[in-house]
């Protein structure tokens, strides 16, 4: 697949990121979110620093640790991502959640993981999550860190940076299309990796972090550019 960049927006992106970005601890405190669930406290991953905001690395360690209860790991990932309480509890009550999470932990293919989650959402086997949140699960649960999060900011950024971007938005133009197909998601991941190469960054996930446009210090100039361009 050949990636053709929008040169004007790419130049703005490069101005916003003179060096490879990072993202520290963000989101909600996992232990505080776990308190809103009925999960027994002895299932919480207290061997990890969950009594404060967590980093991506910490959440990936939790989600990849097969000794950690799948539902507790899920709650930690959603705390990091900021999923609201009602939707999180709805997903926790979905009977297919554990099977899906176990499958993803053992899966080696990001398209397969996306397909399983997308199918579960369409068939209402899991409720409470759309693309913006269920793509966090392959990122955190898969063995390789190569399934990038597709939310409203990365989808909007991809549409600005990528000519003929295949990532569609929903009817409101706010969020990724809930019917995003596995091959569209795969194209987005390939684009993210190509963007990192274009920027000469060491980690492909840095491109996703940059497109998101926010870290522990708040939003940055790229997020502001995306907001202005999308109005």
N, C-alpha and C positions, 0 to 999 in steps of 0.2 A: 504494500500500500504506500503510495506516494503522498507525503504531507506537504501541502502548500500553505505557507504562512501568510497572514495579512501583514504586510511589511510595516504599515503605520502603527498598528496595535502592538506588533512585536517590538518595535523600537520603544514604545512607551513602556512595555513590560520590562525591557532591558534597563531603561532609566530607573524604574522602580526597584530593581534588584541588581545593584552593582556587585553583589556577592551572593553566594548560595544561602538561601534563607533557612531558618530553623523554626521550630515551634516547641515551646516549653510546655509546662503543665497548663491545661485549659479545661473548660467544662465545669461540671458539678462534682462535688466530692462524692466518690463512690459509696463510702460507708453511710453517708446521709441518705442517699437514694435507696440503698439496700434496706434501710429502716422502714421504707414505705411498702415493702413487699412482705410476703408471708414466708420467705425463705428462712429456714432456721439459722441462727447465728453461727453454728458450728460448720455451716457450708460456706460462709464468707471467706474469701481469700485473704485472711488477716496476716498471712506471711508476707504480703506485699503492702506497700505504703498507700492504703486506700482511705486514710483519714484526712487526706488533703487532695487538692486537685492533682490529677495524674497526667503523665506524659504519654505520648503514643507508645514509646518503648515499654513503659510499665504495663499499659493495657494489652499490648501484644504478648508480653510474657504471661500475663494472667490468662488470656484467651488460648494461648498455645499450650498451657500447662494442663495435661490430661488428669492431673490430680485435683484440679479445680472443677467444682460443679458447673455444668454448662449454663444453667440459668443464672448463677451468680456471676459468671464471666460475662454473660450477655448484659446483665444490669450494669456492670462496670463499663462496658463499651458504650452503652446508651447514656450513662452518666457523663462520660467524656464528650459524647456527641450532643448532649442537651435535649434528648427526647423528653417530651412532657410526660408527666406521671400517668395520665389516663391512657395514653397510647402504649407506654411501656408495660403497664399492668395488663392491657388487652393482649399484647404479644406473649407475655408470660403465661397467660391462661390458655394459649393456643396449644392444642395437643401435639402438633407437629414440630414445635420449636426445638425440643431436645434432639429429635432425630436429624433435623436439618443441621443443627450445630455440630453434632457428632460427625455427620457426613463431611462438613466443610473442614473440620479438623484433620480428616484423613485425605481430603481431596488434594490434588496437585494441579488443578486446572481452574483458572479464574472464570472462564466461560461456563464451565460445568457448575461451579458454585453459584454464579449469577443466575443461570438457568433454573437451578433448584429453588432459589429464593424467589425469583420472579414467578415461577409456576405456583409456589405455595401462596404467594400474595394474590395472584389472579383467582385461584380456586378457594380463597379464604381459609386456607389451612393455617395461615398465620395472619393475624390482623394487627393493626396498630403501626405498621411500617410501610412506607413507600420507598421508592428508589433512593432518595436522599439518605435514608437511614439503613435500609437493608444492604447497601453497598459498603457500609462500615464493617459488616460482619466478615465478608471475605478478606478485607484488609487486615483485620485483627486475628482471624482464626486460621487462615491458610498458612501452610509452612513457609512459603516465600512472601516477601513483602512487595508483591507486584500486582495487587488488585486494588486499584486506586478508587478513592471515594468520589462518587458522582453526586454532588448536591447542587443547589441552585447557583452557588458562586463558581464552582468549577465548570458547570455546564455553560453558564453565561460567558465565562472566560474563554472556554474552548470555542464557542461560537464567534467571539471577537478575534481570536488569534488564528483560527483555522479556516481557510477558504473552503467552501463547500462542506462545512462541518455537518456530519450526519446525526448529531445529537439534537433531538427535537425537545421542545419545551411543552408543558401542558397548556390547556386552553387559556389560562390566565397569563401565560408567558413568564411565570414566576419560578416554577420548579421543573425538573426534568420530567419528560413525558412518562407517566406511570407504566405505559406499555413499551418502554424502551426494550429492544430485543437484545439477546446475548451478543450478536455480532456487532451491534451498535456499541455496546459496552466494551467489547474487545477493541474496537476501533478507537474508542476514547482512551483506553489504557495504552495502546500503541502510540497515540498522539502524545500522551503525557510523557512517555519515554523519549520520544523524538524531541519534544520541547526541552527536556533536561539535557539532551545531547547538544541541541542548538545553543543552550546557555552554558555548556561546558561544565555542568554540575556533576558531582560524584554520585549522587543518589537520585534516581528517577523520582522518588516520592517528594523530593524538594520542589519539583514542578507542580505537583498537586498542592503542596503547602502554599506555594506562591500564588497559584490561581485562586485559592481560597481567600487569600488577602487579609488574613487576621491571625495574630498569634497572642501570646500571653500579655503583650503590651497594647493590644487593641487592633483596630483596623488600620490598614496602611494605604498608601497612595494608589496602589493598584485596585483595591476594593472601591475606593472613591471613583476611580476612572470607570470601572465596570458599572457602578450605580448610575453615573452620569450618562454613559453611553446607552444604557438599557432603558432610560426614561422615554 
